[in-house]
């Protein structure tokens, strides 16, 4: 079963060695000392996915690399494929738990081939990728790949022709520095679902232009294609549309601005929020001078099509004052209890975190931290048992109270183990 790609992917890669991003497998020249920031750079420049090759040596270095991969997955905001240093199922699990969307098995290693069925059944076929160096590795393992692997990363460009001849399996071609014509030639092949390697790393800033070239040549790529044309909007007297901007993670309203047709089209073309400045009478790319860019996650029109709701990934502060949001001048406020579940969890979580850093005499939370993780786990177990007992009672109120106690103790454990709500919700969203 090969399936059909809806679009061709552009996939930069990070070669992770001794805490740094280096040039390649055989060239350890450092290209960035902050791999997580490099992953964010690729994401911000419209890469579709990211491949991270862990080239660490030894268990201690490998554990450090996993921490860096976790940071890359958190910052990149695009799917990450983790590759390298996989020897057993536990290594696949660690990559997926670090936040990788998929884990790659190195088919040059017989032990990786041997665990393919096991890890595929455990984590799902859609989570398993095979790294292939020689085309014959596809031929020898064709049935295994077809049943238990979702994609192939072909790491040797010279093997591409033979690999395409050997199988119709979807392949990610890792290619060196090549011409744009060569990239178009690769992507025109039905087998090739994506391009990775040095050619993409070196042209990361130009991915939108390359994607535009692909579109002009009939190759389907992932771009911002609007479902609503500018002509369909109801414009204000100045010929503009109001734009309300939200943080895509928290739904916090960040700012309000305006777009004209040019700003609208530029936003769709670049993936960066672009507005029309009424005071300066000119186009305004948010963050162009401050570095506080807003990367588009979604654009939605209201019922009258006279306002756009933009959900963005905000870099730094949205407001020129340095505030994260422009909305901080309180006019009036009626006292109320917050009922948004995530906000309540975050508020309680923040109090627990503060207790750990700034202990308060007589605090039960500090008592738990002082007693250590064994005491926290004991209380968590007791509360879980209380939920089971309460659930046998026909009155649902008792269950509500016991679940609340459990969640509180769970958050104490989360703070103790340095786990955030964002990590939990991100993991749940994957399931």
N, C-alpha and C positions, 0 to 999 in steps of 0.2 A: 504494500500500500504506500504510494508515494504522495498523493495529494497534489493540490495545485496552489501555488503562492498567489495571493491577491496582488502583491506588489513585490518588487525586488528591493532587497535591504542593503543599506550601506552600514558597515560594521567595523569601526576602528578597533584596534586591539591594544592592550597594555601588556607589555612584557615586564613582569614584576620580579625584580632581582635585588635581594638585600635591602628591601625597603624602598627602592627607587624604581621608576619606570625607565627601562633601557631600550635601546634601539631595536634589538631583535635577539633571536636565539643564539646567534653566533657573534653578535656585536653588543658588548656590555656597556657601550657608551651611554651615559646617563642623559636622558632627554627631559626628565622632570623629577624633582625630589619629593613632589607631593602627588602621588598617583590618584588620590581621591579628587583633587582639584583638576587633574587632567581628565578624569572621567566626566566631571561636571562640564568641562570645556567641550568635550565631544558631544555630550547631551545637548548643551546650549546651542551647538552649531548644527543641530538637526540630524545627528546620527540616529539610526533606527534601533540598533542594538550595540552592545559592547562585548568584546571577548577579552578576558583577563587570563593570561598564562602565568601560573605560579612556577617560577624557576628556582625556588628556594632549595637549599641543601640541608638536610637534617630536620629532625622533629621540631626543635626549638625555633628554627628559622621559619619552618612551615606554619607553626602556630602564629607567629608574628605576621606572616603573609595573610593568614585567614582574617586577622583583625583589620588589615589594610583592605582586603577584599570586602569585608563588611562595610567599611567606610565608603568604598567606591560605590557599592550597591545603594547605600543610603543617599549619596550625593548625586549620583548620575541621573536619576529619574528616567532611565530607559532600561529595558531588560538587559541583564548581564549573564553571559555564559562563563562559568568558571572552568578552567582547564589546568592540567598539570598536577603532578604529585598525587594522583589517584592510584591507590594500590588495593583498596578494599572498599566494601560498602560504606564503612564509617567515614571515609574520605568524601564520598559523594554526599552523604548526609551533612557533613560539615560545610560543604560548599553551598548546599541548598539552604541550610540554616543560617548561613552568613548573608543570605539575601539573593543569591544567584537564582535566576529564573530556570536555568538549565545547568547541568554538569556534563563535562566532556570526558569520554574515555579515550585513552591513547591506544589505538589499535596496533601500534608497533610493539606493545607489551602484551604478552600472552595472558598475563593475569587479569588485565583489563577486559580482554575478550571473554575470559572465563566468567566474569561477574556481570556481563551485560544482561542476561535474562533475569538474574536475581535483583539487580538494582532497578530495572525497568518495571518489574512486577511490584516492587516495594514502593517506588516513588512515582511511577507512571511513565509511559513511553514518551509523553510530551516533554519530560524533564531530562531526557538522555540524548546526548549528541556523541558522535564518534569522530575523533581526529584521525584522519587517514593520511599517511605519508606516501604510500605506494598504491597504485591502482589495483594491483593484485590483491590487496587486503580487502577490497570490496568484493571481488570475485570469490575469494575463499570463504567469505563470511556473509554472502548475500542474503541467505534466509534469516540469519540472526539479525542483521541490520533491518531488513524489511519488517520484522515482527516486533523488535524491541527498541529501535532507535528512530528519532523523529527527523534528524538532519545529519549531514556529514560536513565536517570542516576539512577541506582538502588543503593541507599545509604546504604542499609542493606544487607550485604553478606548472612546472614541467610535466607533471603527471596528469594535468587537467584533461588533455585530449583523450588519453587512454582511459581515464576514469569515466568520462562522458560516454565513451564507447562501451564500457563495461556495464553501466547501469543507468537507469532512468531515475535514480534516487535523487531527491533534492540536495544540492550541494552548495556550500559556502566556499567560494574560491578565495584563497589567500594569495594575493599577487604582489610582486615587487613594484617599484616605480615604473609605470607604463603610461602610454599616451591615452588621451580620452577616447580615441577611436578604438583602442584595444579594450578599454572598459566597456564601451558600448557593444563591442563584439562578444565579450564574455556574457554580458547581461541579456543579449538577444537569444542566448541558448536556453531552451525550456528547462534544462536540468539545473541551471544556476539560479538559486534563490537569493543569493547575496554575494557581495564582494567585501573582503576584509584584507588585512595586511598593510604593508608599508605604503602602498598606493593610496589607501584611504587615509591613513594617519597623516601623511604629508599634505593632503588636500582637504583636511577637515574643515578649514574655513570656507572652502568653495563648494561644500556639499549641495547647497541650494541651487547654485548655478549648474552643477553637474546633473542634479535631478531634473532641472528645467530642460537641459539638453537631452536627457533620456526621454522625457515626455514628448519632445519635438520629434524624437525618432521612434515613437510608438511603444516605448517601454514603460510599463506601469510602475510608478514609484510612489512613496508615501509623502504627500505634500498637503498643504492647506488648500483644499478645494471648497469654496463656499457654496452652501445650498441656497443662499439668498444673494442675488445680485444687488449692487448698489442702487440701481434704478427702482428696486422694490421698496426701499426705505422711505419713510415719511420724514422729510427733512424739516428742520426749523427754518426760521426766516433768513438765517445766514447761510443756509445750504449745508448745515452740519447735522450729525447724529450724536446725541449724548451717549457717553460710555461710562457705565458704573463698573469699577474694577474691584474684584475680590481675590483674596488669597485662596488658591485652590485647595490647600490643605485644611485651613481653619474656617473658611467662608467669611473671614473678617473683611469688611468693606475697607478698601485701602484709599481710594480716591475717585474723583469724577473728572472726566475730561471730554474732549470733543474730537470727532473725526470728520474730515471731508473725504471725498472719493479717493484722492491720492493717498491719504493716510490709511484708509481702509485697505486698499490694494497693497500698499507697502507692508502692512501688518500681515496680510495673508502670504505675501511673497517671502518675507524674512523670518516670520515666526516671532518677531519682537514687537511689542506694543508700540505703535506709532500714532501720534495724535496731530491735530492742527492747533497751533497756539494762536488764540484770538488776539492776545496782546501784542505778539510779535509778527503776526500775519505770516507764519511760516510753518513748515512741517517740523515735527518735534519727535525724535526717537527717544523714548523714555530711557534714561541712563546713559545717553551718548557722552555726556560730559562727566557725570558722577560715577558711572559704572554700575548704577543701580537699575539694571535692565529688568524688564518684565517679559518673561517668556510665556507665550500663549499656550494655555492648556485647552481652553474652549471659548467659543464666542456664541452667544445665544441672543436672539432678538425677542423683544417683548411682544405682546399680543397685537399692538398697533404698529409694530415695526418702526418705532421712532426712538427706541433706546436699545443699546447693546449691553448685555451683561458679559463681561470678560473675566474668566477665571485664569489666573496667572501664577507662575512661579516667580516670586518677588526676590530679587537680589538686593540685600541691604534694605534701606528705608524707602518707602514710597513717597513720603512727604519731604519737601525741600527744607523743612525745619530739622530734619533728622529723625522725626518720629516714624515708626513703622507704618502708621496709618495717618491720613490727613484728618481723621475724625477723632479729636481728643478734647475739644472745648465743650465741656458739659454745660448744657442750658438748664435742664432740670432732670430729676430722676426720682421716680417713685420706688420705694423699697419693694423688692420682690425676691422670691427664691428662684435661683437659677434651676431650670428643669431640663436643659439640654444635656442628655446623658454624657456625652464626651466632655463637655465643659465641666460638669460636676466631677467626673473622674479626674480631670486635669487639676481642678482646684484642690481636691483632697490629696492628690498625688504631690502637688507642689508643697502643701503643708507638711506632709510626711518627709519630703526631701529637705525642707527647711529645718525640721526637727533634728535630722541627722547632722546637719552642718552647724546649727545653733541650738544645742540641747536646752530644754526647758525643765526646770526642777518640777518634779511631780508628774511629768508627762508619761503616760502609759506607752506611747510610741517610743520614747527614749529608753524606757525600761526594757522593751523588746530588743532594741538595737544593742543595749548594754549586755543583755543575756546572750546575744549572738544568734546565728542562723539556726542552730538546733532548737532553740526555744521558739523561734518564729515558725519553724516547720511543725513543731509539736502543736502549737496553737492553730495553725492552718489545718492540720489533720483533725483536730477536735471540732473545728467549725464545719468542716466537710461532713463529719459524722452527724453533727447537729442538724445540718440540712436534710440528711437522709431521714432522721427521726421526725423532723418537723413535717416532712412531705407526707408522712403517714396520717397526719392530722388533717381533718377535713377543712379546718380554718386556714386559708391561704396567708393570713397575716403573719403567722409564725414563720412560714417559709421565707417571707419577705425580710423579716428581721435577721434570720440566720444567714441568708445570702448576703445581706449588707455587711454582717460581721465577717463573713468569709472574704468578701471583696476587699474590705479594709486590711485584713491580715495579708491578703495576697499582694496588695500594693506595698505594704511594708517589706515583703519579700522582694518585690520588684526593685525597690530602692536599694535594698541590701545587695542585690545582685546586679545593679546598674542596668536594669531593663526598663525601657520607656513605653508609654502607651502607644506612641507612634510605631514602635517596632511590633507591638502586639497587633495593632489594627492593620499594619502592612502585611503581616503574616496571615491574618484572617482573610484579608482581601484576595490573597492568592489562592485560597481553597475553594 
